[in-house]
């Protein structure tokens, strides 16, 4: 929908989002404005917040504008600096679509995208009209499954679209056919090319973000994917443009492993020749990095966690959010996994454990600030920010 407005000349991807926001005003914490493209590529720098995005009854639902006015988390990092998947960034885009078009987001999407694609069963939140078509969703608990109603989402454009595999295939076909569907032009071919082109990378040797899709790899084949869950459902969307191939899977219980295994089985049977010729990335020789190894040591924390609400206490329940780099026998090693990093170039290393190139990122002063493992970003911690110190401090206070 954003790319449609761009195609029509109603917004530019490099526009400051405040040019188009009429319902609320976004407070920039840095000198650099947040652009449409920053939100599309999840580089707006917003904090993460998960509590309070659902309503128990339809009467309790509030508009996307009111929700963002009340709940939008603050900006933590300069825009365009680092990828951190942001639902709130996309909620802001939905509000921009509303403010430009003058229509509620769902109405605009139905009119411009869903109807031309014959996606008649696709809608948002729970519709009594389509009730007979809905699959029940289940919460797995020990050896049983508990059925419960899908949640009602305040920021419904981000996580509350209902659809079918057939109708999602219409959408995939349009993208693979350069904007054409059933003789209709839904998007211009130039727009589709932009959508399927990278807009941001954490580092040169890592995968990119493609205007909403995440670039990944399967046995050396480049894929564009999105995967997510909402209570009792897991869905995966995948395109392989070079193979003219699309795959959509949705299951009605929260089981990521099943979806991943099923995907591998499907792709393995269809593209068996790719499996046979695929070989791991193995650097032929050790390179040189631009800093001494000591500059990279220290603890780093995954950026997709809450910093400004009580939700941050969840960090204590999952120490895996942090990685720790130390030097052993003149080699940089990730302590928990014992992953030995081979210097490659500049700030890049090869990780044999991950079978990929990883990298570090600098701040404006040239100091190491980030660790990147593809599209996963970790921020370097000060000595008093790591969980071990926090545990000791809390214990001392108690």
C-alpha angles and dihedrals in degrees: 000000000000090000090050090056089047090051090052091051094246094122139012119222090231094052120122104252090230089068089069104029109098101157096056139005120240113223111223112211093189136051091251117079121233110246133204088252091053090059093044091053096042092244100118091112095234123158119247121251127173108164118092101023095115136068126210095215135024089244089062094054115111130196121273089246093052091045094052091044089057104032111026106130120228126264112260103177137033112270119260093024106102140003115248115160106244128191089182091056089058092044087057089051090053089053090050089052089052094047094049098041098038089226131105108264095249092050092049092049093047092049099045105028116012100045095048087050094050090242093152097154095048114104144135130266120350117328121194087203091065097033094116091059098052121112115222114245123221139206111216112228120176104299098345141066122230117206119219139165120268113260125257109236126210089203092045097163089067102049115000109076116128118204145144132248090246094053093045087053088059089057093047091049090054092054094045090048093054096255098320124122126173092337093312128113106227095166132009114257090239089056092051090049088054091048092053094045124089117261099178142012128189087219138356097259095044131087122270141231113246107203093289101344124090118227113231139156137238116191090330094313114121114234134183111218149170124188128177148142140225122187107310098355136087120189134183128194120191135175127186101188094181089058095039086236135140132182130190123182128176124175128187100231131056102262114134093172093059091053092049094046092046090050091052091049093049095047092042091057095044099040101031091144090062090056091052096051098038116110130180123261103256118171112230095215143008114265134197128260123210098240136047113267091247089069090067098048122106140067124307128191128211107256097220097085135094119272105170108042136053088266086085088077086077087076089077090061095055118041088175087084086080131065124193125207120201136166118250122175091345091307129114107237134184099229102213097049096027086231108171111213119214114210112243113166141322102335095343129111134178115238114205090189092058096029090226143092115266128189146194127229132216133222124229090278093055095252120135108262106158143038116206127199100181106291093349111099125198125187122217113249129223114236093262095048100066118103096242092059090044090053091051092046094050090045090051092050092049 
